[in-house]
Amino acid sequence: MFRMWAKMWKDTHLLRDIVIENASEENRTKKVFAALDDICREFDLPKPIWLDTNIREFQRHARTRFHQDNFTETIEFDYLEIRMLDED
């Protein structure tokens, strides 16, 4: 089972969180992008842009944070953090 946890933070306070599950047979990359799409839809956010630092951090630590620089629109929070909980 693939599970990803997303948390929206502002001023060290957790505003919202959600866990996305995916039991499909897709590869890890497709599951990550599908989960991020679901997170953005649930939180009513534009899709963040993956910068090189996000890619490296996610590959090394199975988590990353998306700040204002990752979004094309203004966001009302400090950052969105995604973290892998389980992988197949």
All heavy atoms as an XYZ file, in Angstrom:
767
protein
N       0.843     -1.184      0.000
C       0.000      0.000      0.000
C       0.882      1.237      0.000
O       1.812      1.355      0.781
C      -0.910     -0.016      1.228
C      -1.742      1.221      1.416
S      -3.003      1.552      0.180
C      -4.137      0.252      0.502
N       0.588      2.150     -0.880
C       1.284      3.422     -0.996
C       0.462      4.460     -0.226
O      -0.741      4.614     -0.452
C       1.374      3.802     -2.474
C       1.882      5.186     -2.735
C       3.230      5.414     -2.934
C       1.015      6.265     -2.788
C       3.707      6.686     -3.188
C       1.479      7.542     -3.050
C       2.825      7.755     -3.248
N       1.108      5.159      0.714
C       0.425      6.211      1.465
C       1.316      7.441      1.564
O       2.512      7.320      1.831
C       0.053      5.753      2.874
C      -0.953      4.645      2.863
C      -1.466      4.229      4.219
N      -0.476      4.272      5.260
C      -0.721      4.659      6.513
N      -1.927      5.052      6.872
N       0.225      4.663      7.422
N       0.723      8.617      1.329
C       1.440      9.877      1.428
C       0.672     10.805      2.370
O      -0.553     10.903      2.294
C       1.579     10.537      0.063
C       2.329     11.859      0.105
S       2.459     12.627     -1.510
C       3.723     11.595     -2.223
N       1.417     11.466      3.245
C       0.832     12.394      4.209
C       1.189     13.809      3.783
O       2.363     14.124      3.572
C       1.396     12.087      5.587
C       0.823     12.851      6.735
C      -0.322     13.575      6.764
C       1.396     12.936      8.042
N      -0.503     14.105      8.019
C       0.537     13.725      8.827
C       2.544     12.416      8.627
C       0.800     14.013     10.154
C       2.802     12.706      9.947
C       1.930     13.491     10.695
N       0.194     14.671      3.688
C       0.417     16.076      3.340
C      -0.029     16.949      4.502
O      -1.085     16.702      5.106
C      -0.365     16.442      2.089
N       0.788     17.968      4.801
C       0.476     18.883      5.897
C       0.682     20.317      5.421
O       1.690     20.626      4.798
C       1.379     18.616      7.100
C       1.223     17.215      7.663
C       2.171     16.974      8.808
C       3.514     16.566      8.255
N       4.468     16.169      9.282
N      -0.267     21.176      5.738
C      -0.194     22.588      5.402
C       0.128     23.358      6.688
O      -0.585     23.221      7.678
C      -1.539     23.046      4.824
C      -1.522     24.450      4.290
S      -3.164     24.986      3.725
C      -3.465     23.850      2.396
N       1.220     24.157      6.655
C       1.709     24.853      7.844
C       1.688     26.367      7.671
O       1.974     26.873      6.596
C       3.150     24.456      8.129
C       3.317     23.026      8.519
C       3.557     21.977      7.678
C       3.283     22.486      9.830
N       3.674     20.817      8.391
C       3.506     21.105      9.725
C       3.072     23.037     11.101
C       3.531     20.267     10.836
C       3.102     22.203     12.195
C       3.329     20.832     12.063
N       1.396     27.072      8.764
C       1.517     28.532      8.813
C       1.919     28.913     10.233
O       1.250     28.541     11.197
C       0.215     29.221      8.441
C       0.348     30.747      8.505
C      -0.741     31.419      7.728
C      -0.596     32.913      7.793
N       0.289     33.449      6.777
N       3.026     29.656     10.341
C       3.520     30.124     11.648
C       3.632     28.975     12.657
O       3.163     29.086     13.784
C       2.604     31.210     12.218
C       2.544     32.439     11.346
O       3.565     32.745     10.692
O       1.486     33.086     11.314
N       4.224     27.895     12.280
C       4.442     26.685     13.092
C       3.150     26.003     13.544
O       3.175     25.164     14.444
C       5.335     26.952     14.329
O       4.617     27.766     15.261
C       6.646     27.609     13.936
N       2.032     26.345     12.934
C       0.757     25.715     13.260
C       0.297     24.859     12.083
O       0.346     25.300     10.929
C      -0.325     26.760     13.555
C      -0.101     27.501     14.822
N       0.862     28.465     14.957
C      -0.723     27.410     16.020
C       0.834     28.956     16.182
N      -0.122     28.327     16.854
N      -0.155     23.678     12.400
C      -0.709     22.786     11.386
C      -2.119     23.269     11.041
O      -2.990     23.306     11.911
C      -0.745     21.348     11.905
C      -1.317     20.304     10.975
C      -0.460     20.156      9.737
C      -1.441     18.970     11.704
N      -2.324     23.649      9.792
C      -3.639     24.127      9.354
C      -4.531     22.978      8.894
O      -5.697     22.911      9.258
C      -3.489     25.133      8.212
C      -2.705     26.404      8.501
C      -2.607     27.257      7.247
C      -3.352     27.179      9.638
N      -3.960     22.102      8.072
C      -4.711     20.972      7.520
C      -3.751     19.827      7.257
O      -2.569     20.046      7.019
C      -5.373     21.346      6.191
C      -6.438     22.399      6.307
C      -7.066     22.698      4.978
N      -7.917     21.573      4.572
C      -8.590     21.531      3.434
N      -8.506     22.515      2.582
N      -9.332     20.500      3.127
N      -4.290     18.625      7.265
C      -3.496     17.477      6.846
C      -4.421     16.430      6.235
O      -5.631     16.447      6.442
C      -2.669     16.904      7.994
C      -3.483     16.164      9.028
O      -4.614     16.606      9.323
O      -2.999     15.162      9.556
N      -3.820     15.558      5.457
C      -4.568     14.501      4.785
C      -3.600     13.362      4.466
O      -2.416     13.591      4.249
C      -5.238     15.027      3.491
C      -6.178     13.977      2.897
C      -4.209     15.450      2.475
C      -7.024     14.500      1.743
N      -4.111     12.151      4.470
C      -3.347     10.982      4.040
C      -4.005     10.440      2.782
O      -5.211     10.183      2.763
C      -3.295      9.902      5.139
C      -2.613      8.647      4.620
C      -2.591     10.425      6.373
N      -3.209     10.285      1.741
C      -3.685      9.770      0.454
C      -3.169      8.346      0.292
O      -1.980      8.092      0.499
C      -3.178     10.644     -0.713
C      -3.640     12.091     -0.560
C      -3.598     10.063     -2.055
C      -5.132     12.301     -0.677
N      -4.059      7.442     -0.065
C      -3.687      6.045     -0.297
C      -3.871      5.700     -1.765
O      -4.761      6.234     -2.423
C      -4.537      5.110      0.558
C      -4.331      5.301      2.034
C      -5.140      4.338      2.871
O      -5.918      3.544      2.293
O      -4.992      4.382      4.089
N      -3.012      4.799     -2.252
C      -3.084      4.377     -3.641
C      -2.644      2.914     -3.702
O      -1.523      2.586     -3.340
C      -2.167      5.247     -4.510
C      -2.299      4.959     -5.976
O      -2.714      3.886     -6.380
N      -1.924      5.928     -6.788
N      -3.536      2.058     -4.157
C      -3.239      0.633     -4.244
C      -3.054      0.176     -5.688
O      -3.057     -1.019     -5.969
C      -4.354     -0.173     -3.582
N      -2.861      1.106     -6.607
C      -2.724      0.748     -8.019
C      -1.358      0.096     -8.275
O      -0.484      0.089     -7.425
C      -2.889      1.985     -8.901
O      -1.772      2.828     -8.763
N      -1.195     -0.400     -9.469
C       0.039     -1.073     -9.870
C       0.998     -0.142    -10.604
O       1.946     -0.604    -11.229
C      -0.299     -2.278    -10.771
C      -1.084     -3.362    -10.064
C      -0.305     -3.982     -8.911
O       0.918     -4.209     -9.045
O      -0.927     -4.225     -7.853
N       0.777      1.162    -10.526
C       1.645      2.128    -11.197
C       3.007      2.176    -10.519
O       3.175      1.709     -9.393
C       1.006      3.513    -11.156
C      -0.305      3.607    -11.898
C      -0.945      4.969    -11.730
O      -0.883      5.524    -10.620
O      -1.493      5.469    -12.720
N       3.976      2.799    -11.193
C       5.292      2.941    -10.571
C       5.258      4.056     -9.526
O       4.285      4.802     -9.410
C       6.384      3.187    -11.624
C       6.227      4.488    -12.367
O       5.776      5.488    -11.826
N       6.620      4.489    -13.632
N       6.318      4.181     -8.754
C       6.371      5.122     -7.631
C       6.170      6.572     -8.081
O       5.428      7.328     -7.443
C       7.714      4.993     -6.916
C       7.855      5.927     -5.730
C       9.223      5.735     -5.077
N       9.292      6.408     -3.798
C      10.091      7.434     -3.531
N      10.888      7.903     -4.470
N      10.109      7.969     -2.333
N       6.805      6.953     -9.156
C       6.700      8.325     -9.644
C       5.258      8.683     -9.980
O       4.768      9.746     -9.594
C       7.604      8.535    -10.872
O       8.945      8.212    -10.516
C       7.536      9.963    -11.371
N       4.566      7.812    -10.688
C       3.175      8.076    -11.048
C       2.294      8.145     -9.807
O       1.373      8.963     -9.734
C       2.663      7.013    -12.014
C       3.257      7.146    -13.399
C       2.683      6.137    -14.356
C       3.328      6.304    -15.723
N       2.810      5.335    -16.687
N       2.575      7.313     -8.820
C       1.801      7.351     -7.575
C       2.029      8.661     -6.819
O       1.098      9.232     -6.259
C       2.167      6.167     -6.681
C       1.653      4.846     -7.189
C       2.070      3.731     -6.250
C       1.632      2.383     -6.767
N       2.030      1.293     -5.873
N       3.269      9.133     -6.810
C       3.581     10.393     -6.127
C       2.840     11.547     -6.796
O       2.199     12.361     -6.124
C       5.105     10.655     -6.115
C       5.406     12.079     -5.666
C       5.809      9.653     -5.212
N       2.898     11.637     -8.122
C       2.218     12.716     -8.833
C       0.699     12.612     -8.696
O       0.018     13.634     -8.549
C       2.624     12.755    -10.302
C       4.006     13.292    -10.526
C       4.947     12.562    -11.235
C       4.385     14.523    -10.016
C       6.227     13.055    -11.441
C       5.660     15.031    -10.213
C       6.587     14.289    -10.926
N       0.157     11.403     -8.715
C      -1.291     11.227     -8.541
C      -1.708     11.649     -7.130
O      -2.743     12.307     -6.948
C      -1.683      9.780     -8.800
N      -0.903     11.287     -6.134
C      -1.209     11.681     -4.753
C      -1.143     13.195     -4.600
O      -2.002     13.799     -3.946
C      -0.246     11.000     -3.784
N      -0.144     13.824     -5.208
C      -0.027     15.279     -5.135
C      -1.210     15.959     -5.829
O      -1.721     16.969     -5.343
C       1.300     15.745     -5.736
C       1.642     17.215     -5.537
C       1.642     17.610     -4.066
C       2.996     17.522     -6.158
N      -1.674     15.401     -6.932
C      -2.875     15.922     -7.598
C      -4.087     15.840     -6.662
O      -4.867     16.789     -6.557
C      -3.179     15.156     -8.881
C      -2.217     15.474    -10.010
O      -1.480     16.482     -9.908
O      -2.208     14.711    -10.995
N      -4.242     14.705     -5.971
C      -5.354     14.534     -5.035
C      -5.257     15.523     -3.872
O      -6.258     16.077     -3.429
C      -5.391     13.106     -4.491
C      -5.758     12.078     -5.546
O      -6.296     12.468     -6.607
O      -5.509     10.883     -5.303
N      -4.044     15.739     -3.387
C      -3.821     16.680     -2.282
C      -4.207     18.089     -2.718
O      -4.921     18.792     -1.999
C      -2.347     16.627     -1.824
C      -2.059     15.292     -1.141
C      -2.009     17.794     -0.915
C      -0.581     14.956     -1.029
N      -3.746     18.501     -3.875
C      -4.052     19.843     -4.373
C      -5.547     20.017     -4.606
O      -6.104     21.082     -4.321
C      -3.268     20.130     -5.646
S      -1.505     20.305     -5.347
N      -6.195     18.990     -5.089
C      -7.642     19.054     -5.306
C      -8.364     19.185     -3.960
O      -9.264     20.013     -3.802
C      -8.114     17.797     -6.042
C      -9.510     17.887     -6.580
C      -9.896     16.673     -7.436
N      -8.875     16.337     -8.427
C      -8.132     15.218     -8.392
N      -8.281     14.333     -7.436
N      -7.232     14.988     -9.334
N      -7.957     18.390     -2.987
C      -8.593     18.418     -1.664
C      -8.375     19.754     -0.955
O      -9.280     20.278     -0.310
C      -8.043     17.273     -0.813
C      -8.665     17.158      0.550
C     -10.120     16.731      0.539
O     -10.528     16.008     -0.385
O     -10.849     17.130      1.464
N      -7.172     20.312     -1.055
C      -6.843     21.581     -0.396
C      -7.164     22.794     -1.270
O      -6.941     23.920     -0.860
C      -5.355     21.624     -0.028
C      -4.961     20.713      1.101
C      -3.626     20.532      1.392
C      -5.889     20.055      1.887
C      -3.215     19.713      2.433
C      -5.504     19.230      2.931
C      -4.162     19.061      3.206
N      -7.664     22.563     -2.480
C      -7.980     23.624     -3.442
C      -6.751     24.502     -3.699
O      -6.789     25.726     -3.550
C      -9.157     24.463     -2.962
C      -9.709     25.372     -4.052
O      -9.576     25.009     -5.243
O     -10.245     26.439     -3.713
N      -5.659     23.848     -4.099
C      -4.386     24.519     -4.372
C      -3.974     24.315     -5.821
O      -4.315     23.302     -6.429
C      -3.268     23.926     -3.505
C      -3.367     24.071     -2.014
C      -2.236     23.285     -1.353
C      -3.271     25.525     -1.631
N      -3.197     25.250     -6.357
C      -2.583     24.987     -7.666
C      -1.471     23.947     -7.477
O      -0.951     23.784     -6.370
C      -2.007     26.352     -8.062
C      -1.785     27.057     -6.774
C      -2.856     26.577     -5.830
N      -1.126     23.267     -8.530
C      -0.051     22.278     -8.435
C       1.285     22.984     -8.231
O       1.600     23.938     -8.940
C       0.031     21.434     -9.703
C      -1.118     20.493     -9.872
C      -0.928     19.673    -11.119
C      -2.182     18.911    -11.453
N      -2.038     18.154    -12.695
N       2.073     22.508     -7.280
C       3.389     23.123     -7.084
C       4.369     22.681     -8.160
O       4.216     21.629     -8.783
C       3.816     22.609     -5.711
C       3.084     21.327     -5.538
C       1.789     21.487     -6.283
N       5.380     23.486     -8.361
C       6.448     23.177     -9.307
C       7.563     22.473     -8.541
O       8.007     22.949     -7.498
C       6.980     24.473     -9.950
C       5.860     25.169    -10.725
C       8.177     24.182    -10.849
C       6.202     26.580    -11.128
N       8.001     21.347     -9.058
C       9.097     20.606     -8.431
C      10.420     21.249     -8.834
O      10.817     21.184     -9.988
C       9.086     19.147     -8.887
C       7.999     18.316     -8.280
C       6.707     18.269     -8.675
C       8.130     17.432     -7.185
N       6.019     17.395     -7.890
C       6.867     16.857     -6.965
C       9.194     17.042     -6.370
C       6.632     15.928     -5.963
C       8.960     16.129     -5.372
C       7.699     15.573     -5.166
N      11.097     21.854     -7.892
C      12.429     22.402     -8.131
C      13.466     21.315     -7.864
O      13.159     20.284     -7.251
C      12.668     23.616     -7.235
C      11.655     24.761     -7.382
C      11.929     25.839     -6.354
C      11.685     25.331     -8.783
N      14.692     21.536     -8.301
C      15.750     20.538     -8.098
C      15.923     20.191     -6.625
O      16.150     19.025     -6.279
C      17.074     21.029     -8.669
C      17.062     21.089    -10.193
O      16.215     20.395    -10.805
O      17.893     21.812    -10.762
N      15.812     21.170     -5.757
C      15.965     20.903     -4.317
C      14.853     19.999     -3.807
O      15.107     19.137     -2.961
C      15.976     22.211     -3.507
O      14.811     22.963     -3.824
C      17.205     23.037     -3.813
N      13.643     20.164     -4.312
C      12.537     19.299     -3.906
C      12.770     17.857     -4.354
O      12.533     16.913     -3.595
C      11.208     19.781     -4.500
C      10.822     21.147     -4.043
O      10.889     22.079     -4.827
N      10.431     21.296     -2.788
N      13.249     17.711     -5.571
C      13.497     16.369     -6.109
C      14.570     15.661     -5.292
O      14.391     14.511     -4.878
C      13.897     16.449     -7.597
C      12.717     16.986     -8.420
C      14.352     15.096     -8.116
C      13.080     17.374     -9.843
N      15.680     16.351     -5.035
C      16.762     15.742     -4.248
C      16.308     15.380     -2.831
O      16.586     14.288     -2.342
C      17.961     16.676     -4.186
C      18.782     16.718     -5.454
C      20.113     17.425     -5.246
N      19.968     18.789     -4.754
C      19.812     19.858     -5.533
N      19.763     19.720     -6.842
N      19.705     21.063     -5.004
N      15.598     16.300     -2.198
C      15.135     16.046     -0.838
C      14.159     14.869     -0.796
O      14.234     14.024      0.089
C      14.459     17.305     -0.278
C      14.052     17.183      1.163
C      13.442     18.453      1.709
O      12.844     19.232      0.929
O      13.562     18.662      2.917
N      13.262     14.793     -1.777
C      12.294     13.701     -1.803
C      12.977     12.363     -2.074
O      12.623     11.349     -1.481
C      11.203     13.969     -2.834
C      10.003     13.102     -2.660
C       9.080     13.368     -1.666
C       9.802     12.006     -3.475
C       7.974     12.556     -1.483
C       8.702     11.192     -3.310
C       7.783     11.465     -2.313
N      13.969     12.350     -2.945
C      14.696     11.121     -3.235
C      15.482     10.631     -2.018
O      15.536      9.439     -1.753
C      15.647     11.321     -4.409
C      14.943     11.452     -5.731
C      15.878     11.850     -6.867
O      16.942     12.433     -6.644
N      15.461     11.560     -8.089
N      16.080     11.550     -1.277
C      16.908     11.182     -0.123
C      16.104     10.840      1.120
O      16.431      9.909      1.845
C      17.866     12.312      0.221
C      18.990     12.478     -0.736
C      19.990     13.491     -0.220
N      20.909     13.834     -1.286
C      21.290     15.057     -1.591
N      20.858     16.077     -0.888
N      22.113     15.264     -2.586
N      15.065     11.639      1.391
C      14.385     11.533      2.678
C      12.910     11.150      2.589
O      12.237     11.085      3.620
C      14.495     12.863      3.431
C      15.894     13.348      3.572
N      16.837     12.720      4.367
C      16.534     14.395      2.993
C      17.976     13.371      4.281
N      17.830     14.387      3.448
N      12.411     10.942      1.385
C      11.000     10.598      1.156
C      10.064     11.669      1.701
O       8.965     11.376      2.168
C      10.664      9.232      1.741
N      10.521     12.924      1.663
C       9.679     14.062      2.046
C      10.251     15.331      1.437
O      11.435     15.395      1.113
C       9.564     14.209      3.550
C      10.820     14.673      4.196
C      10.659     14.816      5.690
N      11.855     15.451      6.207
C      11.860     16.349      7.156
N      10.744     16.703      7.723
N      12.976     16.875      7.562
N       9.386     16.339      1.297
C       9.827     17.643      0.809
C       8.804     18.693      1.199
O       7.681     18.360      1.588
C      10.053     17.641     -0.722
O      10.746     18.828     -1.085
C       8.769     17.521     -1.496
N       9.215     19.940      1.095
C       8.337     21.073      1.398
C       8.240     21.977      0.182
O       9.237     22.282     -0.458
C       8.892     21.886      2.567
C       8.854     21.154      3.861
C       9.437     21.994      4.968
N       9.357     21.271      6.227
C       9.833     21.734      7.365
N      10.446     22.916      7.408
N       9.719     21.018      8.468
N       7.018     22.405     -0.094
C       6.755     23.334     -1.181
C       6.432     24.697     -0.575
O       5.438     24.842      0.143
C       5.588     22.855     -2.046
C       5.842     21.542     -2.729
C       5.239     20.382     -2.292
C       6.702     21.480     -3.812
C       5.469     19.178     -2.928
C       6.939     20.281     -4.464
C       6.326     19.126     -4.012
N       7.262     25.694     -0.860
C       7.092     27.058     -0.360
C       6.490     27.933     -1.460
O       6.188     27.452     -2.552
C       8.445     27.622      0.083
C       9.056     26.858      1.205
N       8.821     27.159      2.514
C       9.891     25.783      1.211
C       9.479     26.326      3.292
N      10.139     25.472      2.521
N       6.371     29.215     -1.211
C       5.800     30.149     -2.188
C       6.511     30.071     -3.539
O       5.882     30.192     -4.577
C       5.850     31.585     -1.643
C       5.327     32.638     -2.600
C       3.861     32.464     -2.940
O       3.020     32.507     -2.059
N       3.552     32.260     -4.210
N       7.823     29.840     -3.525
C       8.585     29.748     -4.776
C       8.110     28.616     -5.683
O       8.341     28.645     -6.887
C      10.072     29.542     -4.492
C      10.709     30.754     -3.849
O      10.078     31.828     -3.858
O      11.827     30.625     -3.348
N       7.454     27.616     -5.104
C       6.996     26.467     -5.866
C       5.622     26.671     -6.505
O       5.187     25.834     -7.287
C       6.933     25.224     -4.983
C       8.279     24.842     -4.431
O       8.619     25.224     -3.314
N       9.067     24.115     -5.202
N       4.953     27.750     -6.143
C       3.600     27.991     -6.633
C       3.575     29.222     -7.543
O       4.263     30.198     -7.282
C       2.628     28.205     -5.458
C       2.407     26.976     -4.629
C       3.185     26.734     -3.507
C       1.429     26.060     -4.960
C       2.995     25.604     -2.734
C       1.222     24.929     -4.195
C       2.015     24.704     -3.076
N       2.748     29.164     -8.562
C       2.627     30.309     -9.471
C       1.642     31.335     -8.933
O       1.663     32.479     -9.365
C       2.163     29.847    -10.863
O       0.927     29.148    -10.735
C       3.215     28.956    -11.511
N       0.788     30.931     -8.001
C      -0.168     31.840     -7.379
C       0.253     32.079     -5.929
O       1.002     31.302     -5.350
C      -1.567     31.232     -7.410
C      -2.078     30.984     -8.817
C      -3.404     30.248     -8.833
O      -4.078     30.199     -7.779
O      -3.749     29.712     -9.883
N      -0.265     33.150     -5.350
C       0.026     33.449     -3.947
C      -0.668     32.432     -3.057
O      -1.835     32.083     -3.278
C      -0.477     34.863     -3.587
O       0.146     35.795     -4.462
C      -0.148     35.206     -2.152
N       0.057     31.950     -2.052
C      -0.510     30.984     -1.105
C      -0.713     31.665      0.242
O      -0.013     32.606      0.589
C       0.369     29.724     -0.975
C       1.800     30.090     -0.564
C       0.350     28.928     -2.276
C       2.693     28.904     -0.274
N      -1.665     31.163      1.000
C      -2.028     31.750      2.292
C      -1.422     30.979      3.464
O      -1.923     31.069      4.575
C      -3.560     31.771      2.438
C      -4.261     32.553      1.355
C      -3.913     34.035      1.382
O      -3.798     34.596      2.483
O      -3.751     34.620      0.295
N      -0.368     30.237      3.221
C       0.297     29.450      4.255
C       1.794     29.510      4.004
O       2.234     30.017      2.980
C      -0.221     28.010      4.270
C      -0.155     27.332      2.920
C       0.953     26.593      2.558
C      -1.191     27.455      2.010
C       1.031     25.977      1.317
C      -1.128     26.839      0.764
C      -0.008     26.100      0.421
N       2.585     28.996      4.935
C       4.040     29.067      4.794
C       4.581     27.990      3.855
O       5.416     28.272      3.000
C       4.718     28.947      6.157
C       4.437     30.157      7.029
O       4.145     31.236      6.488
O       4.499     30.014      8.262
N       4.126     26.759      4.042
C       4.581     25.682      3.157
C       3.652     24.478      3.239
O       2.891     24.311      4.189
C       6.024     25.272      3.466
C       6.263     24.738      4.861
C       6.107     23.388      5.150
C       6.667     25.583      5.883
C       6.337     22.902      6.417
C       6.900     25.110      7.153
C       6.735     23.760      7.415
O       6.961     23.276      8.682
N       3.730     23.660      2.200
C       3.035     22.387      2.123
C       4.099     21.310      2.186
O       5.028     21.297      1.378
C       2.250     22.281      0.808
C       1.591     20.948      0.505
C       0.430     20.705      1.465
C       1.093     20.915     -0.935
N       3.983     20.427      3.143
C       4.952     19.339      3.294
C       4.296     18.029      2.896
O       3.158     17.750      3.290
C       5.414     19.240      4.747
C       6.411     18.129      4.987
C       6.890     18.082      6.429
O       6.768     19.086      7.149
O       7.404     17.030      6.822
N       5.001     17.243      2.085
C       4.529     15.895      1.757
C       5.556     14.907      2.253
O       6.762     15.173      2.234
C       4.244     15.710      0.254
C       5.501     15.930     -0.592
C       3.107     16.591     -0.202
C       5.324     15.541     -2.058
N       5.064     13.759      2.728
C       5.944     12.736      3.291
C       5.387     11.361      2.967
O       4.197     11.127      3.094
C       6.007     12.904      4.799
C       6.807     11.862      5.514
C       6.761     12.060      6.988
N       7.330     13.373      7.287
C       8.137     13.604      8.310
N       8.447     12.651      9.140
N       8.625     14.810      8.506
N       6.270     10.478      2.537
C       5.862      9.101      2.276
C       5.692      8.380      3.615
O       6.565      8.459      4.485
C       6.949      8.362      1.475
C       7.161      8.887      0.089
S       5.755      8.652     -0.974
C       5.603      6.910     -0.902
N       4.585      7.679      3.768
C       4.377      6.869      4.957
C       4.682      5.400      4.677
O       5.375      4.755      5.436
C       2.931      7.009      5.449
C       2.525      8.389      5.937
C       1.064      8.385      6.336
C       3.398      8.831      7.095
N       4.133      4.894      3.586
C       4.329      3.492      3.204
C       4.527      3.409      1.705
O       3.955      4.177      0.952
C       3.112      2.639      3.556
C       2.864      2.530      5.040
O       3.858      2.426      5.788
O       1.682      2.545      5.445
N       5.346      2.454      1.323
C       5.495      2.131     -0.092
C       5.308      0.644     -0.269
O       5.527     -0.131      0.655
C       6.878      2.526     -0.595
C       7.060      4.009     -0.744
C       8.354      4.343     -1.458
O       8.452      3.992     -2.638
O       9.219      4.930     -0.820
N       4.893      0.263     -1.468
C       4.693     -1.164     -1.753
C       5.954     -1.960     -1.563
O       7.033     -1.544     -1.734
C       4.184     -1.344     -3.182
C       2.883     -0.601     -3.386
O       2.039     -0.612     -2.480
O       2.701     -0.042     -4.466
